[in-house]
Amino acid sequence: MFSPEVVQVIPHEDYTVDVFFHDGKIVKYDARHLLNKGVFSVLTDKKLFVERCTVMNHTLAWDVSGKYDPTDSLDLDPEVIYGLSDARKDSLT
């Protein structure tokens, strides 16, 4: 069974992230819809959004604590990012 793995992320100040998958697929993920949702509201801090965006456990994550601790991070399901509907993705290739 195929399971997408994120290998690289490049965050942008407009709250989008270029997400690179192990099979070569690239997705521009628009995270603005997360900004007012519970624990994700910390991402409204643009500096935190950009500087703490990383790959953790093979997916897009934000290292909230700055200690690269998976228990104190925010992450997204890589299958959700990989399979976004056409209305919410913009392929870079």
Secondary structure, 3 states (H helix, E strand, C coil): CCCCCEEEEEECCCCEEEEEECCCCEEEEECHHHCCCHHHHHHHCHHHHHHCEEEECCEEEECCCCCCCHHHCEECCHHHHHCCCHHHCCECC
